[in-house]
Amino acid sequence: MIEPETLGPGSHRDHRLRQLRTLRHMERFYDAFNRFDAYLLLHRLQQAGIAAHVFNEHVQSIVGDVPPDVAQPQVWLERAGDRPRAEAVLAALQADRRKTGSVRCRKCGEDNPATFDLCWHCGADLQVS
């Protein structure tokens, strides 16, 4: 049987070394309120082409035994150099959260929450050009 370490490029060991190099450059970016908040930001970052990860997503149950900032879900960036772009994504997400009211669809006339980009009824674009 061939040991994974002897397989060369693409082997398990090669993969582990790449992971370790990536971890060395990661930076803690955001302490989320809960795991849904963390994944909402993660997906926005991914849509912007920013590599990120969520850590501590299942640790909230030990708040009280450890400091809250340790037990809250955290979003980490793979590359510290992505921080300015990530901050812009976070600012846009926070602005979206502050939207209130509703928007009437120009195509079908249905009311939609102001935070929607597409009409829930017909799928038309709700953004004003």
LUMFIKE-496863 format. One line per 3 residues: their letters; for each residue x, y, z of N, C-alpha, C, O, CB. Coordinates in nm, 2 decimals, always signed. Each point is the difference from the previous one (the first is absolute). Glycine has a CB too. Layout:
residues N
a) X,Y,Z,X,Y,Z,X,Y,Z,X,Y,Z,X,Y,Z ~ ...
end
This chain:
residues 129
mie) +0.08,-0.12,+0.00,-0.08,+0.12,+0.00,+0.09,+0.12,+0.00,+0.10,+0.01,+0.07,-0.29,-0.13,+0.05 ~ +0.15,+0.23,-0.20,+0.08,+0.12,-0.01,-0.05,+0.09,+0.12,-0.12,+0.02,+0.02,+0.15,-0.04,-0.27 ~ +0.07,+0.08,+0.32,-0.03,+0.09,+0.11,-0.03,+0.14,-0.06,+0.05,+0.03,-0.10,+0.10,-0.16,+0.26
pet) -0.25,+0.20,-0.10,-0.04,+0.13,-0.06,+0.12,+0.10,-0.01,+0.00,+0.08,-0.10,-0.23,-0.12,+0.20 ~ +0.33,+0.03,-0.01,+0.11,+0.09,-0.01,+0.09,-0.02,-0.12,+0.07,+0.09,-0.04,-0.08,-0.08,+0.29 ~ +0.00,-0.13,-0.31,+0.08,-0.03,-0.12,-0.06,+0.03,-0.13,+0.06,-0.03,-0.11,+0.05,-0.14,+0.25
lgp) -0.23,+0.23,-0.14,-0.07,+0.02,-0.12,+0.04,+0.12,-0.08,-0.03,+0.01,-0.12,-0.16,-0.12,+0.22 ~ +0.27,+0.20,-0.04,+0.05,+0.12,-0.07,-0.11,+0.11,-0.01,-0.09,+0.00,+0.08,+0.24,-0.15,-0.21 ~ -0.14,+0.24,+0.03,-0.09,+0.11,-0.01,-0.14,-0.05,-0.01,-0.04,-0.10,-0.07,+0.21,+0.23,-0.05
gsh) -0.26,-0.06,+0.20,-0.14,-0.04,+0.01,-0.03,-0.10,+0.10,-0.11,-0.04,+0.02,+0.10,+0.09,-0.26 ~ +0.12,-0.10,+0.31,-0.02,-0.10,+0.11,-0.06,+0.07,+0.12,-0.02,+0.12,+0.01,+0.21,-0.25,-0.10 ~ -0.23,+0.04,+0.19,-0.05,+0.05,+0.12,+0.09,+0.09,+0.08,-0.04,+0.11,+0.05,-0.09,-0.32,-0.03
rdh) +0.26,+0.18,-0.02,+0.10,+0.08,+0.06,+0.01,+0.13,-0.07,+0.01,+0.11,+0.07,+0.12,-0.31,+0.01 ~ -0.12,+0.20,-0.21,+0.00,+0.13,-0.08,-0.12,+0.09,+0.04,+0.02,+0.12,+0.01,+0.11,-0.24,-0.20 ~ -0.24,+0.06,+0.19,-0.12,+0.07,+0.04,+0.01,+0.06,+0.14,-0.04,+0.12,+0.01,-0.10,-0.27,-0.16
rlr) +0.18,+0.08,+0.24,+0.02,+0.05,+0.14,+0.10,+0.11,+0.01,-0.03,+0.10,+0.07,-0.02,-0.33,+0.01 ~ +0.16,+0.23,-0.16,+0.09,+0.11,+0.00,-0.06,+0.12,-0.05,+0.03,+0.11,+0.05,+0.16,-0.27,-0.08 ~ -0.27,+0.15,-0.08,-0.07,+0.12,-0.05,-0.09,+0.06,+0.10,-0.01,+0.12,+0.01,+0.03,-0.22,-0.24
qlr) -0.09,+0.01,+0.30,-0.10,+0.05,+0.10,+0.08,+0.08,+0.11,-0.05,+0.10,+0.04,-0.10,-0.30,-0.09 ~ +0.26,+0.14,+0.10,+0.08,+0.07,+0.10,+0.05,+0.13,-0.05,+0.00,+0.10,+0.08,+0.06,-0.32,+0.01 ~ -0.02,+0.23,-0.21,+0.05,+0.13,-0.05,-0.11,+0.10,-0.01,+0.02,+0.12,+0.03,+0.15,-0.23,-0.16
tlr) -0.29,+0.07,+0.10,-0.12,+0.09,-0.01,-0.03,+0.05,+0.14,-0.03,+0.11,+0.02,-0.06,-0.24,-0.22 ~ +0.09,+0.04,+0.30,-0.04,+0.03,+0.14,+0.09,+0.11,+0.05,-0.04,+0.09,+0.08,-0.05,-0.32,-0.04 ~ +0.22,+0.23,-0.08,+0.10,+0.09,+0.05,-0.04,+0.14,-0.04,+0.04,+0.10,+0.07,+0.14,-0.28,-0.08
hme) -0.25,+0.20,-0.10,-0.03,+0.14,-0.05,-0.14,+0.04,+0.03,-0.04,+0.11,-0.04,+0.21,-0.15,-0.14 ~ -0.25,-0.04,+0.25,-0.14,+0.03,+0.02,-0.01,+0.11,+0.11,+0.09,+0.02,+0.08,-0.16,-0.25,-0.14 ~ -0.04,+0.31,+0.05,-0.02,+0.11,+0.10,-0.14,+0.00,+0.04,-0.09,-0.02,-0.08,+0.27,+0.15,-0.03
rfy) -0.20,-0.12,+0.24,-0.13,+0.01,+0.06,-0.06,+0.13,-0.04,+0.06,+0.11,+0.01,+0.00,-0.25,+0.19 ~ -0.19,+0.14,-0.26,-0.06,+0.11,-0.06,-0.12,+0.05,+0.08,-0.02,+0.12,+0.01,+0.11,-0.19,-0.23 ~ -0.18,-0.02,+0.26,-0.13,+0.03,+0.05,-0.05,-0.09,+0.10,+0.01,-0.13,-0.02,-0.06,+0.23,-0.19
daf) +0.00,-0.05,+0.33,-0.06,-0.08,+0.10,-0.15,+0.01,-0.02,-0.06,+0.11,+0.01,+0.25,-0.08,+0.16 ~ -0.25,-0.14,-0.21,-0.14,+0.00,-0.03,-0.09,-0.01,+0.12,+0.04,-0.05,+0.11,+0.02,-0.06,-0.33 ~ -0.19,+0.15,+0.20,-0.10,-0.02,+0.11,-0.04,-0.14,+0.02,-0.02,-0.05,+0.11,-0.06,+0.28,-0.16
nrf) +0.07,-0.30,-0.06,-0.03,-0.14,+0.00,+0.05,-0.07,-0.13,+0.06,+0.07,-0.08,-0.27,-0.02,+0.22 ~ +0.19,-0.17,-0.16,+0.06,-0.07,-0.12,-0.07,+0.04,-0.13,+0.06,+0.00,-0.10,+0.00,-0.19,+0.25 ~ -0.19,+0.23,-0.14,-0.07,+0.04,-0.12,+0.06,+0.14,-0.05,+0.02,+0.02,-0.12,-0.23,-0.14,+0.19
day) +0.24,+0.20,+0.03,+0.07,+0.13,-0.03,+0.13,-0.02,-0.07,+0.04,+0.06,-0.09,-0.16,+0.05,+0.28 ~ +0.20,-0.21,-0.13,+0.13,-0.03,-0.05,-0.01,-0.05,-0.15,+0.08,+0.04,-0.08,+0.00,-0.09,+0.32 ~ -0.17,-0.04,-0.26,-0.01,-0.06,-0.14,-0.06,+0.10,-0.10,+0.03,-0.01,-0.12,-0.06,-0.21,+0.23
lll) -0.05,+0.31,-0.06,-0.05,+0.10,-0.10,+0.11,+0.09,-0.04,+0.02,+0.03,-0.12,-0.24,-0.03,+0.23 ~ +0.31,+0.04,-0.02,+0.12,+0.08,-0.04,+0.09,-0.09,-0.08,+0.06,+0.05,-0.10,-0.08,+0.09,+0.30 ~ +0.05,-0.26,-0.16,+0.08,-0.09,-0.08,-0.04,-0.01,-0.15,+0.08,+0.01,-0.09,-0.03,-0.14,+0.30
hrl) -0.18,+0.11,-0.23,-0.05,-0.02,-0.14,+0.02,+0.13,-0.08,+0.02,+0.00,-0.12,-0.18,-0.17,+0.20 ~ +0.14,+0.29,-0.01,+0.02,+0.13,-0.07,+0.14,+0.01,-0.04,+0.03,+0.05,-0.11,-0.22,+0.05,+0.24 ~ +0.28,-0.13,-0.04,+0.15,+0.00,-0.03,+0.03,-0.09,-0.11,+0.08,+0.04,-0.09,-0.03,+0.01,+0.33
qqa) -0.10,-0.17,-0.24,+0.03,-0.09,-0.11,-0.06,+0.05,-0.13,+0.07,-0.02,-0.11,-0.08,-0.17,+0.27 ~ -0.10,+0.25,-0.16,-0.06,+0.06,-0.13,+0.10,+0.11,-0.05,+0.00,+0.03,-0.12,-0.24,-0.08,+0.20 ~ +0.31,+0.12,+0.01,+0.09,+0.10,-0.04,+0.14,-0.05,-0.03,+0.09,+0.07,-0.03,-0.21,+0.09,+0.17
gia) +0.13,-0.30,-0.14,+0.13,-0.06,-0.04,+0.10,+0.00,+0.12,+0.12,-0.01,-0.03,-0.16,+0.08,-0.20 ~ +0.00,-0.05,+0.35,+0.09,+0.00,+0.12,-0.01,-0.13,+0.07,-0.11,-0.04,+0.04,+0.08,+0.29,-0.02 ~ +0.14,-0.32,-0.01,+0.00,-0.13,+0.07,+0.00,+0.02,+0.15,+0.08,+0.07,+0.06,+0.05,-0.17,-0.25
ahv) -0.23,+0.04,+0.26,-0.02,+0.01,+0.14,-0.05,-0.12,+0.06,-0.05,-0.09,-0.07,+0.01,+0.33,+0.04 ~ +0.04,-0.25,+0.16,-0.05,-0.12,+0.07,-0.07,+0.04,+0.13,+0.03,+0.10,+0.06,+0.16,-0.24,-0.16 ~ -0.28,+0.05,+0.15,-0.07,+0.02,+0.12,+0.06,-0.09,+0.10,+0.01,-0.12,-0.02,-0.23,+0.20,-0.09
fne) +0.26,-0.03,+0.23,+0.05,-0.08,+0.11,-0.09,+0.02,+0.12,-0.07,+0.10,+0.01,+0.30,-0.09,-0.10 ~ -0.24,-0.11,+0.18,-0.07,+0.01,+0.13,-0.15,+0.00,-0.03,-0.08,+0.05,+0.09,+0.27,+0.07,+0.02 ~ -0.24,-0.18,-0.21,-0.14,+0.01,-0.03,-0.09,-0.08,+0.10,-0.12,+0.03,+0.01,+0.18,+0.00,-0.25
hvq) +0.00,-0.13,+0.30,-0.08,-0.08,+0.10,+0.05,+0.02,+0.14,-0.03,-0.09,+0.09,-0.01,-0.08,-0.27 ~ +0.10,+0.28,+0.21,+0.06,+0.01,+0.13,-0.08,+0.09,+0.10,+0.03,+0.02,+0.11,+0.19,-0.05,-0.22 ~ -0.33,+0.09,+0.06,-0.08,+0.10,+0.08,-0.05,-0.07,+0.12,-0.03,+0.07,+0.10,-0.03,+0.05,-0.31
siv) +0.04,-0.25,+0.22,-0.06,-0.06,+0.12,+0.10,+0.01,+0.12,-0.05,-0.02,+0.11,-0.07,-0.14,-0.26 ~ +0.24,+0.19,+0.13,+0.09,+0.01,+0.11,+0.03,+0.15,+0.05,+0.09,+0.02,+0.08,+0.02,-0.23,-0.16 ~ -0.19,+0.30,+0.02,+0.01,+0.14,+0.05,-0.03,+0.00,+0.15,-0.10,-0.06,+0.05,+0.03,+0.16,-0.28
gdv) +0.15,-0.03,+0.31,+0.00,-0.01,+0.14,+0.11,-0.07,+0.06,+0.06,+0.03,+0.10,-0.31,-0.02,-0.11 ~ +0.29,-0.12,-0.06,+0.12,-0.08,+0.04,+0.12,+0.06,-0.06,+0.11,-0.01,+0.05,-0.25,-0.20,-0.04 ~ +0.13,+0.28,-0.13,+0.11,+0.07,-0.06,-0.05,+0.14,-0.04,-0.12,+0.02,+0.00,+0.22,-0.24,-0.09
ppd) -0.01,+0.31,+0.07,-0.04,+0.14,-0.04,-0.09,-0.01,-0.13,+0.03,-0.08,-0.09,+0.18,+0.18,+0.20 ~ -0.31,-0.01,-0.11,-0.09,+0.01,-0.12,+0.08,+0.01,-0.13,-0.05,-0.06,-0.10,-0.13,+0.16,+0.25 ~ +0.28,-0.02,-0.16,+0.07,+0.02,-0.13,+0.07,-0.12,-0.04,+0.03,-0.01,-0.12,+0.00,+0.25,+0.18
vaq) -0.01,-0.33,+0.03,+0.06,-0.13,-0.04,-0.10,-0.10,-0.05,+0.02,-0.08,-0.09,+0.16,+0.12,+0.25 ~ -0.30,-0.03,-0.10,-0.11,-0.10,-0.03,-0.09,+0.05,-0.12,-0.08,-0.08,-0.04,+0.09,+0.01,+0.28 ~ +0.00,+0.19,-0.28,-0.09,+0.04,-0.11,+0.06,-0.05,-0.13,+0.12,-0.01,-0.02,-0.19,+0.22,+0.15
pqv) -0.02,-0.23,-0.23,+0.05,-0.04,-0.13,+0.09,+0.11,-0.06,-0.03,+0.12,+0.02,-0.18,-0.26,-0.06 ~ +0.31,+0.11,-0.03,+0.10,+0.10,-0.05,+0.01,-0.03,-0.15,+0.00,-0.11,-0.05,+0.12,+0.13,+0.27 ~ -0.10,+0.09,-0.30,+0.03,-0.01,-0.14,+0.15,+0.05,-0.01,+0.04,+0.10,+0.04,-0.29,-0.06,-0.12
wle) +0.32,-0.13,+0.02,+0.15,+0.02,-0.03,+0.02,+0.01,-0.15,-0.06,-0.07,-0.08,+0.12,-0.05,+0.30 ~ +0.03,+0.22,-0.25,+0.04,+0.01,-0.14,+0.12,-0.08,-0.03,+0.09,-0.01,+0.08,-0.18,+0.24,-0.09 ~ +0.10,-0.30,-0.11,+0.12,-0.08,-0.03,+0.12,+0.09,-0.02,+0.11,-0.04,+0.03,-0.26,-0.13,-0.13
rag) +0.13,+0.29,+0.04,+0.11,+0.09,-0.03,-0.03,+0.14,+0.07,-0.10,+0.06,-0.03,+0.14,-0.18,-0.19 ~ +0.05,+0.16,+0.30,-0.01,+0.13,+0.07,-0.02,+0.11,-0.10,-0.06,+0.10,+0.03,+0.20,-0.19,+0.16 ~ -0.08,+0.08,-0.31,-0.01,+0.10,-0.10,-0.14,+0.03,-0.05,-0.02,+0.10,-0.07,+0.25,-0.16,+0.01
drp) -0.32,-0.03,+0.09,-0.14,+0.01,-0.05,-0.08,+0.09,+0.10,-0.12,+0.02,-0.03,+0.14,-0.25,-0.08 ~ +0.04,+0.27,+0.22,-0.08,+0.07,+0.10,-0.07,+0.13,-0.05,-0.12,+0.01,+0.03,+0.29,-0.10,+0.13 ~ -0.11,+0.17,-0.24,-0.07,+0.12,-0.05,-0.12,-0.04,-0.08,-0.11,+0.07,+0.01,+0.32,+0.06,-0.02
rae) -0.20,-0.22,-0.08,-0.12,-0.05,-0.08,-0.10,-0.06,+0.09,-0.12,+0.02,-0.02,+0.26,-0.06,-0.18 ~ -0.10,-0.04,+0.30,-0.09,-0.07,+0.10,-0.08,+0.11,+0.08,-0.11,-0.02,+0.03,+0.27,-0.18,-0.02 ~ -0.09,+0.31,+0.03,-0.06,+0.10,+0.08,-0.11,+0.07,-0.09,-0.11,+0.04,+0.05,+0.32,-0.01,+0.08
avl) -0.19,-0.02,-0.26,-0.10,+0.06,-0.09,-0.12,-0.09,-0.01,-0.11,+0.05,+0.00,+0.29,+0.07,-0.13 ~ -0.16,-0.25,+0.12,-0.11,-0.10,+0.00,-0.08,+0.01,+0.13,-0.12,-0.01,+0.00,+0.26,-0.14,-0.16 ~ -0.07,+0.15,+0.27,-0.06,+0.01,+0.13,-0.09,+0.13,+0.01,-0.11,-0.01,+0.05,+0.30,-0.13,+0.06
aal) -0.13,+0.25,-0.15,-0.08,+0.13,+0.00,-0.12,-0.01,-0.08,-0.11,+0.05,+0.04,+0.32,+0.07,-0.01 ~ -0.20,-0.18,-0.15,-0.12,-0.02,-0.09,-0.11,-0.09,+0.07,-0.12,+0.03,-0.01,+0.27,+0.00,-0.19 ~ -0.10,-0.14,+0.26,-0.09,-0.09,+0.07,-0.07,+0.08,+0.12,-0.13,-0.02,+0.01,+0.27,-0.18,-0.07
qad) -0.07,+0.28,+0.13,-0.06,+0.07,+0.11,-0.10,+0.10,-0.05,-0.10,+0.03,+0.06,+0.31,-0.06,+0.08 ~ -0.18,+0.10,-0.25,-0.09,+0.09,-0.07,-0.13,-0.07,-0.04,-0.11,+0.05,+0.02,+0.30,+0.09,-0.10 ~ -0.18,-0.26,+0.02,-0.11,-0.08,-0.04,-0.09,-0.03,+0.12,-0.12,+0.00,-0.01,+0.25,-0.09,-0.18
rrk) -0.07,+0.06,+0.31,-0.08,-0.03,+0.12,-0.08,+0.11,+0.05,-0.10,-0.02,+0.06,+0.28,-0.14,+0.00 ~ -0.13,+0.28,-0.09,-0.08,+0.12,+0.05,-0.11,+0.04,-0.09,-0.09,+0.09,+0.04,+0.30,-0.01,+0.06 ~ -0.23,-0.14,-0.22,-0.11,+0.03,-0.09,-0.13,-0.05,+0.07,-0.01,-0.10,+0.05,+0.16,+0.08,-0.26
tgs) -0.25,+0.11,+0.20,-0.13,-0.03,+0.05,-0.10,+0.03,-0.11,+0.03,+0.06,-0.10,+0.04,-0.02,+0.34 ~ -0.19,-0.09,-0.21,-0.11,+0.03,-0.10,-0.01,-0.10,-0.11,+0.04,-0.12,+0.02,-0.01,+0.36,+0.03 ~ -0.10,-0.20,-0.16,-0.02,-0.10,-0.11,+0.03,+0.07,-0.13,+0.00,+0.12,-0.01,-0.17,-0.25,+0.15
vrc) +0.18,+0.05,-0.24,+0.02,+0.04,-0.14,-0.10,-0.06,-0.09,-0.02,-0.13,+0.01,+0.27,+0.16,+0.03 ~ -0.32,+0.04,-0.12,-0.10,-0.05,-0.09,+0.07,-0.05,-0.13,+0.08,+0.08,-0.06,-0.26,+0.07,+0.16 ~ +0.15,-0.27,-0.14,+0.06,-0.05,-0.12,-0.06,+0.07,-0.12,-0.12,+0.02,-0.01,+0.15,-0.25,+0.11
rkc) +0.06,+0.28,-0.19,-0.05,+0.07,-0.12,-0.07,-0.09,-0.10,-0.07,+0.04,-0.09,+0.26,+0.12,+0.12 ~ -0.15,-0.29,-0.02,-0.06,-0.10,-0.10,-0.13,-0.05,+0.04,-0.10,+0.00,-0.08,+0.33,-0.06,+0.02 ~ -0.25,+0.01,+0.19,-0.12,-0.06,+0.04,-0.08,+0.08,+0.10,-0.11,-0.04,+0.03,+0.21,-0.18,-0.08
ged) -0.04,+0.32,+0.11,-0.07,+0.08,+0.10,+0.00,-0.05,+0.14,-0.06,+0.06,+0.08,-0.08,+0.01,-0.27 ~ +0.21,-0.18,+0.21,+0.00,-0.06,+0.14,+0.10,+0.08,+0.09,+0.10,+0.04,-0.04,-0.15,-0.27,-0.07 ~ +0.01,+0.24,+0.24,+0.08,+0.06,+0.10,+0.11,-0.10,+0.05,-0.04,-0.12,+0.02,-0.15,+0.28,+0.05
npa) +0.31,-0.11,-0.06,+0.11,-0.08,+0.05,+0.07,+0.07,+0.11,+0.01,+0.13,-0.01,+0.02,-0.24,-0.22 ~ +0.03,+0.04,+0.32,+0.09,+0.07,+0.10,+0.11,+0.08,-0.07,+0.05,-0.04,-0.10,-0.10,-0.14,+0.27 ~ +0.09,+0.29,-0.11,+0.10,+0.09,-0.06,+0.13,-0.07,-0.01,+0.09,+0.04,-0.08,-0.21,+0.16,+0.17
tfd) +0.15,-0.30,-0.01,+0.12,-0.07,-0.01,+0.01,-0.10,-0.11,+0.11,-0.06,-0.03,-0.09,+0.08,+0.27 ~ -0.13,-0.05,-0.32,+0.01,-0.09,-0.11,+0.06,+0.06,-0.12,-0.02,+0.12,-0.03,-0.19,-0.23,+0.12 ~ +0.28,+0.04,-0.17,+0.05,+0.04,-0.13,-0.09,-0.04,-0.11,+0.00,+0.07,-0.11,+0.24,-0.09,+0.20
lcw) -0.31,-0.09,-0.07,-0.09,-0.06,-0.11,-0.14,-0.01,+0.06,-0.01,-0.03,+0.12,+0.20,-0.09,-0.23 ~ -0.29,+0.14,+0.03,-0.14,-0.02,+0.04,-0.02,-0.15,+0.04,+0.04,-0.09,-0.07,-0.11,+0.28,-0.08 ~ +0.01,-0.21,+0.27,-0.02,-0.13,+0.04,-0.11,-0.07,-0.08,-0.01,-0.12,-0.01,+0.08,+0.19,+0.24
hcg) -0.15,+0.01,-0.30,-0.12,-0.06,-0.07,+0.04,-0.03,-0.15,-0.03,-0.11,-0.04,-0.12,+0.24,+0.19 ~ +0.22,-0.04,-0.22,+0.02,-0.02,-0.14,+0.15,-0.01,-0.03,+0.04,-0.04,-0.11,-0.25,+0.16,+0.06 ~ +0.30,-0.09,+0.14,+0.14,-0.01,-0.02,+0.06,+0.12,-0.07,+0.12,+0.00,-0.03,-0.15,-0.24,+0.02
adl) -0.04,+0.35,-0.01,+0.05,+0.12,-0.07,+0.10,+0.07,+0.09,-0.01,-0.01,+0.12,-0.20,+0.03,-0.26 ~ +0.30,+0.06,+0.08,+0.10,+0.07,+0.07,-0.07,+0.12,+0.07,-0.08,+0.07,-0.07,+0.26,-0.13,-0.10 ~ -0.16,+0.08,+0.30,-0.06,+0.11,+0.07,+0.09,+0.12,+0.01,-0.05,+0.11,+0.05,-0.08,-0.28,+0.08
qvs) +0.25,+0.16,-0.17,+0.10,+0.11,+0.01,-0.04,+0.11,-0.10,-0.02,-0.03,-0.12,+0.20,-0.13,+0.20 ~ -0.17,+0.28,-0.03,-0.03,+0.12,-0.09,+0.13,+0.03,-0.07,+0.10,+0.02,+0.06,-0.28,+0.07,+0.10 ~ +0.18,-0.09,-0.29,+0.12,+0.03,-0.08,+0.04,+0.14,+0.00,+0.10,+0.04,-0.06,-0.17,-0.23,-0.08
end
